[in-house]
Amino acid sequence: KWVGNCEHCSMYAMTMRAGVEQAIKPRLPEIRAVEALNGYFAE
């Protein structure tokens, strides 16, 4: 679980996909995607 100031940030998707997801996927190849599940970023 990560928390921070992304609640109202327009760059949250870039942070999640280009930052967090790309840091995790090479180390844990079974992870296919990373999603924000706190309800603020529902698409």
mmCIF file as gemmi writes it, N, C-alpha and C atoms, coordinates in Angstrom:
data_model
loop_
_atom_site.group_PDB
_atom_site.id
_atom_site.type_symbol
_atom_site.label_atom_id
_atom_site.label_alt_id
_atom_site.label_comp_id
_atom_site.label_asym_id
_atom_site.label_entity_id
_atom_site.label_seq_id
_atom_site.pdbx_PDB_ins_code
_atom_site.Cartn_x
_atom_site.Cartn_y
_atom_site.Cartn_z
_atom_site.occupancy
_atom_site.B_iso_or_equiv
_atom_site.pdbx_formal_charge
_atom_site.auth_seq_id
_atom_site.auth_asym_id
_atom_site.pdbx_PDB_model_num
ATOM 1 N N . LYS Axp A 1 ? 0.85 -1.18 0 1 0 ? 1 A 1
ATOM 2 C CA . LYS Axp A 1 ? 0 0 0 1 0 ? 1 A 1
ATOM 3 C C . LYS Axp A 1 ? 0.889 1.234 0 1 0 ? 1 A 1
ATOM 4 N N . TRP Axp A 2 ? 0.628 2.107 -0.943 1 0 ? 2 A 1
ATOM 5 C CA . TRP Axp A 2 ? 1.341 3.373 -1.001 1 0 ? 2 A 1
ATOM 6 C C . TRP Axp A 2 ? 0.346 4.496 -0.808 1 0 ? 2 A 1
ATOM 7 N N . VAL Axp A 3 ? 0.733 5.474 -0.051 1 0 ? 3 A 1
ATOM 8 C CA . VAL Axp A 3 ? -0.107 6.65 0.125 1 0 ? 3 A 1
ATOM 9 C C . VAL Axp A 3 ? 0.749 7.88 -0.125 1 0 ? 3 A 1
ATOM 10 N N . GLY Axp A 4 ? 0.101 8.955 -0.494 1 0 ? 4 A 1
ATOM 11 C CA . GLY Axp A 4 ? 0.85 10.174 -0.764 1 0 ? 4 A 1
ATOM 12 C C . GLY Axp A 4 ? -0.074 11.286 -1.187 1 0 ? 4 A 1
ATOM 13 N N . ASN Axp A 5 ? 0.434 12.167 -2.011 1 0 ? 5 A 1
ATOM 14 C CA . ASN Axp A 5 ? -0.315 13.344 -2.433 1 0 ? 5 A 1
ATOM 15 C C . ASN Axp A 5 ? -0.944 13.18 -3.806 1 0 ? 5 A 1
ATOM 16 N N . CYS Axp A 6 ? -1.159 11.986 -4.251 1 0 ? 6 A 1
ATOM 17 C CA . CYS Axp A 6 ? -1.672 11.748 -5.6 1 0 ? 6 A 1
ATOM 18 C C . CYS Axp A 6 ? -3.186 11.869 -5.717 1 0 ? 6 A 1
ATOM 19 N N . GLU Axp A 7 ? -3.87 12.031 -4.634 1 0 ? 7 A 1
ATOM 20 C CA . GLU Axp A 7 ? -5.333 12.05 -4.66 1 0 ? 7 A 1
ATOM 21 C C . GLU Axp A 7 ? -5.883 13.028 -5.69 1 0 ? 7 A 1
ATOM 22 N N . HIS Axp A 8 ? -5.295 14.193 -5.808 1 0 ? 8 A 1
ATOM 23 C CA . HIS Axp A 8 ? -5.809 15.207 -6.724 1 0 ? 8 A 1
ATOM 24 C C . HIS Axp A 8 ? -4.832 15.521 -7.848 1 0 ? 8 A 1
ATOM 25 N N . CYS Axp A 9 ? -3.838 14.721 -8.024 1 0 ? 9 A 1
ATOM 26 C CA . CYS Axp A 9 ? -2.809 14.978 -9.025 1 0 ? 9 A 1
ATOM 27 C C . CYS Axp A 9 ? -3.231 14.429 -10.383 1 0 ? 9 A 1
ATOM 28 N N . SER Axp A 10 ? -3.084 15.226 -11.415 1 0 ? 10 A 1
ATOM 29 C CA . SER Axp A 10 ? -3.45 14.785 -12.759 1 0 ? 10 A 1
ATOM 30 C C . SER Axp A 10 ? -2.437 13.803 -13.343 1 0 ? 10 A 1
ATOM 31 N N . MET Axp A 11 ? -1.313 13.625 -12.687 1 0 ? 11 A 1
ATOM 32 C CA . MET Axp A 11 ? -0.26 12.738 -13.192 1 0 ? 11 A 1
ATOM 33 C C . MET Axp A 11 ? -0.272 11.363 -12.527 1 0 ? 11 A 1
ATOM 34 N N . TYR Axp A 12 ? -1.331 11.023 -11.798 1 0 ? 12 A 1
ATOM 35 C CA . TYR Axp A 12 ? -1.351 9.759 -11.071 1 0 ? 12 A 1
ATOM 36 C C . TYR Axp A 12 ? -1.161 8.558 -11.99 1 0 ? 12 A 1
ATOM 37 N N . ALA Axp A 13 ? -1.779 8.568 -13.172 1 0 ? 13 A 1
ATOM 38 C CA . ALA Axp A 13 ? -1.673 7.423 -14.081 1 0 ? 13 A 1
ATOM 39 C C . ALA Axp A 13 ? -0.234 7.229 -14.529 1 0 ? 13 A 1
ATOM 40 N N . MET Axp A 14 ? 0.449 8.31 -14.819 1 0 ? 14 A 1
ATOM 41 C CA . MET Axp A 14 ? 1.857 8.229 -15.216 1 0 ? 14 A 1
ATOM 42 C C . MET Axp A 14 ? 2.687 7.679 -14.064 1 0 ? 14 A 1
ATOM 43 N N . THR Axp A 15 ? 2.42 8.129 -12.852 1 0 ? 15 A 1
ATOM 44 C CA . THR Axp A 15 ? 3.146 7.636 -11.686 1 0 ? 15 A 1
ATOM 45 C C . THR Axp A 15 ? 2.918 6.147 -11.496 1 0 ? 15 A 1
ATOM 46 N N . MET Axp A 16 ? 1.672 5.715 -11.591 1 0 ? 16 A 1
ATOM 47 C CA . MET Axp A 16 ? 1.348 4.303 -11.388 1 0 ? 16 A 1
ATOM 48 C C . MET Axp A 16 ? 1.959 3.427 -12.468 1 0 ? 16 A 1
ATOM 49 N N . ARG Axp A 17 ? 1.797 3.801 -13.718 1 0 ? 17 A 1
ATOM 50 C CA . ARG Axp A 17 ? 2.227 2.931 -14.813 1 0 ? 17 A 1
ATOM 51 C C . ARG Axp A 17 ? 3.717 3.044 -15.109 1 0 ? 17 A 1
ATOM 52 N N . ALA Axp A 18 ? 4.207 4.257 -15.245 1 0 ? 18 A 1
ATOM 53 C CA . ALA Axp A 18 ? 5.605 4.437 -15.632 1 0 ? 18 A 1
ATOM 54 C C . ALA Axp A 18 ? 6.552 4.324 -14.446 1 0 ? 18 A 1
ATOM 55 N N . GLY Axp A 19 ? 6.064 4.589 -13.268 1 0 ? 19 A 1
ATOM 56 C CA . GLY Axp A 19 ? 6.922 4.532 -12.089 1 0 ? 19 A 1
ATOM 57 C C . GLY Axp A 19 ? 6.774 3.248 -11.321 1 0 ? 19 A 1
ATOM 58 N N . VAL Axp A 20 ? 5.672 3.103 -10.643 1 0 ? 20 A 1
ATOM 59 C CA . VAL Axp A 20 ? 5.466 1.972 -9.743 1 0 ? 20 A 1
ATOM 60 C C . VAL Axp A 20 ? 5.403 0.648 -10.505 1 0 ? 20 A 1
ATOM 61 N N . GLU Axp A 21 ? 4.567 0.585 -11.538 1 0 ? 21 A 1
ATOM 62 C CA . GLU Axp A 21 ? 4.412 -0.674 -12.275 1 0 ? 21 A 1
ATOM 63 C C . GLU Axp A 21 ? 5.732 -1.124 -12.899 1 0 ? 21 A 1
ATOM 64 N N . GLN Axp A 22 ? 6.465 -0.202 -13.507 1 0 ? 22 A 1
ATOM 65 C CA . GLN Axp A 22 ? 7.718 -0.571 -14.156 1 0 ? 22 A 1
ATOM 66 C C . GLN Axp A 22 ? 8.803 -0.949 -13.151 1 0 ? 22 A 1
ATOM 67 N N . ALA Axp A 23 ? 8.696 -0.496 -11.924 1 0 ? 23 A 1
ATOM 68 C CA . ALA Axp A 23 ? 9.647 -0.898 -10.886 1 0 ? 23 A 1
ATOM 69 C C . ALA Axp A 23 ? 9.335 -2.297 -10.364 1 0 ? 23 A 1
ATOM 70 N N . ILE Axp A 24 ? 8.06 -2.658 -10.336 1 0 ? 24 A 1
ATOM 71 C CA . ILE Axp A 24 ? 7.639 -3.943 -9.778 1 0 ? 24 A 1
ATOM 72 C C . ILE Axp A 24 ? 7.728 -5.081 -10.79 1 0 ? 24 A 1
ATOM 73 N N . LYS Axp A 25 ? 7.254 -4.865 -12.006 1 0 ? 25 A 1
ATOM 74 C CA . LYS Axp A 25 ? 7.13 -5.944 -12.99 1 0 ? 25 A 1
ATOM 75 C C . LYS Axp A 25 ? 8.431 -6.692 -13.295 1 0 ? 25 A 1
ATOM 76 N N . PRO Axp A 26 ? 9.578 -6.038 -13.427 1 0 ? 26 A 1
ATOM 77 C CA . PRO Axp A 26 ? 10.805 -6.797 -13.696 1 0 ? 26 A 1
ATOM 78 C C . PRO Axp A 26 ? 11.197 -7.74 -12.551 1 0 ? 26 A 1
ATOM 79 N N . ARG Axp A 27 ? 10.848 -7.373 -11.34 1 0 ? 27 A 1
ATOM 80 C CA . ARG Axp A 27 ? 11.201 -8.186 -10.172 1 0 ? 27 A 1
ATOM 81 C C . ARG Axp A 27 ? 10.17 -9.266 -9.878 1 0 ? 27 A 1
ATOM 82 N N . LEU Axp A 28 ? 8.93 -9.022 -10.28 1 0 ? 28 A 1
ATOM 83 C CA . LEU Axp A 28 ? 7.827 -9.954 -10.039 1 0 ? 28 A 1
ATOM 84 C C . LEU Axp A 28 ? 7.07 -10.159 -11.347 1 0 ? 28 A 1
ATOM 85 N N . PRO Axp A 29 ? 7.588 -10.981 -12.244 1 0 ? 29 A 1
ATOM 86 C CA . PRO Axp A 29 ? 6.993 -11.119 -13.576 1 0 ? 29 A 1
ATOM 87 C C . PRO Axp A 29 ? 5.561 -11.637 -13.578 1 0 ? 29 A 1
ATOM 88 N N . GLU Axp A 30 ? 5.118 -12.239 -12.487 1 0 ? 30 A 1
ATOM 89 C CA . GLU Axp A 30 ? 3.731 -12.708 -12.436 1 0 ? 30 A 1
ATOM 90 C C . GLU Axp A 30 ? 2.738 -11.552 -12.278 1 0 ? 30 A 1
ATOM 91 N N . ILE Axp A 31 ? 3.226 -10.374 -11.905 1 0 ? 31 A 1
ATOM 92 C CA . ILE Axp A 31 ? 2.373 -9.186 -11.809 1 0 ? 31 A 1
ATOM 93 C C . ILE Axp A 31 ? 2.171 -8.647 -13.218 1 0 ? 31 A 1
ATOM 94 N N . ARG Axp A 32 ? 0.915 -8.531 -13.635 1 0 ? 32 A 1
ATOM 95 C CA . ARG Axp A 32 ? 0.617 -8.042 -14.984 1 0 ? 32 A 1
ATOM 96 C C . ARG Axp A 32 ? 0.307 -6.558 -15.015 1 0 ? 32 A 1
ATOM 97 N N . ALA Axp A 33 ? -0.201 -6.008 -13.925 1 0 ? 33 A 1
ATOM 98 C CA . ALA Axp A 33 ? -0.557 -4.59 -13.895 1 0 ? 33 A 1
ATOM 99 C C . ALA Axp A 33 ? -0.646 -4.11 -12.453 1 0 ? 33 A 1
ATOM 100 N N . VAL Axp A 34 ? -0.559 -2.81 -12.286 1 0 ? 34 A 1
ATOM 101 C CA . VAL Axp A 34 ? -0.71 -2.171 -10.988 1 0 ? 34 A 1
ATOM 102 C C . VAL Axp A 34 ? -1.862 -1.184 -11.116 1 0 ? 34 A 1
ATOM 103 N N . GLU Axp A 35 ? -2.768 -1.198 -10.144 1 0 ? 35 A 1
ATOM 104 C CA . GLU Axp A 35 ? -3.932 -0.317 -10.176 1 0 ? 35 A 1
ATOM 105 C C . GLU Axp A 35 ? -4.072 0.43 -8.86 1 0 ? 35 A 1
ATOM 106 N N . ALA Axp A 36 ? -4.636 1.619 -8.931 1 0 ? 36 A 1
ATOM 107 C CA . ALA Axp A 36 ? -5.013 2.352 -7.726 1 0 ? 36 A 1
ATOM 108 C C . ALA Axp A 36 ? -6.372 1.829 -7.299 1 0 ? 36 A 1
ATOM 109 N N . LEU Axp A 37 ? -6.484 1.355 -6.07 1 0 ? 37 A 1
ATOM 110 C CA . LEU Axp A 37 ? -7.729 0.76 -5.595 1 0 ? 37 A 1
ATOM 111 C C . LEU Axp A 37 ? -8.389 1.545 -4.472 1 0 ? 37 A 1
ATOM 112 N N . ASN Axp A 38 ? -8.011 2.774 -4.3 1 0 ? 38 A 1
ATOM 113 C CA . ASN Axp A 38 ? -8.566 3.542 -3.194 1 0 ? 38 A 1
ATOM 114 C C . ASN Axp A 38 ? -9.867 4.248 -3.55 1 0 ? 38 A 1
ATOM 115 N N . GLY Axp A 39 ? -10.344 4.085 -4.769 1 0 ? 39 A 1
ATOM 116 C CA . GLY Axp A 39 ? -11.608 4.68 -5.163 1 0 ? 39 A 1
ATOM 117 C C . GLY Axp A 39 ? -11.495 6.062 -5.774 1 0 ? 39 A 1
ATOM 118 N N . TYR Axp A 40 ? -10.388 6.726 -5.601 1 0 ? 40 A 1
ATOM 119 C CA . TYR Axp A 40 ? -10.24 8.071 -6.149 1 0 ? 40 A 1
ATOM 120 C C . TYR Axp A 40 ? -9.995 8.066 -7.645 1 0 ? 40 A 1
ATOM 121 N N . PHE Axp A 41 ? -9.407 6.996 -8.164 1 0 ? 41 A 1
ATOM 122 C CA . PHE Axp A 41 ? -8.962 6.999 -9.547 1 0 ? 41 A 1
ATOM 123 C C . PHE Axp A 41 ? -9.726 6.018 -10.415 1 0 ? 41 A 1
ATOM 124 N N . ALA Axp A 42 ? -10.942 5.757 -10.11 1 0 ? 42 A 1
ATOM 125 C CA . ALA Axp A 42 ? -11.727 4.81 -10.903 1 0 ? 42 A 1
ATOM 126 C C . ALA Axp A 42 ? -11.858 5.314 -12.328 1 0 ? 42 A 1
ATOM 127 N N . GLU Axp A 43 ? -11.631 4.418 -13.262 1 0 ? 43 A 1
ATOM 128 C CA . GLU Axp A 43 ? -11.731 4.785 -14.679 1 0 ? 43 A 1
ATOM 129 C C . GLU Axp A 43 ? -12.983 4.22 -15.274 1 0 ? 43 A 1
